[in-house]
Amino acid sequence: EKKEFLFKRERERERRARRGDAASWVMKMSELKDENQKLIAQLADLKTIASNAEEGRLKTEQDLEKSRMGLNGHLETLKSTLTRNTKLTTENARLVHQINDLEQEKGELNL
């Protein structure tokens, strides 16, 4: 009887230990699940941040391209204006030379 009592007591202790282990395991799994949920939320946040950063980068690149195109357009306008002004300056110099020649001829005729 004493052996049976000791045997039952040992089995009860083992069963309690297993229940404790199982409860501990369930608790640990619950903690891990909570931690995984937090990590999943952080990953989603990081994906959103990365997506927003990529959109911002693309917008910046587009803005820079528009600015570059605008500057190139202004540069072409300036080149064209400079060319036109150079031609006009050359034409003005030719006309001034012609006027001087005419005034000289006029002066010679008046003599």
C-alpha angles and dihedrals in degrees: 000000000000090000090051091048092050090045092051091045091052092048090049090051091049091048091050090047090051091047089049090049090047092048090047090049092049090049091048091049090050090051091048091049090052091048090049090051090052091049091049090051091049090049090052089050091050091049089052091048091048091048092049090048091051091049089049091049092050092047090049090050090049091048090049091049091051090049091048091050090048092050091047089052091051090047091053090049091050092049090050091048091048091050091048092047091049090052091047091049090051090047091047091051090050091049092047089051090049092049090050090050091050092048089050091051089047090051091050092050092050091056 
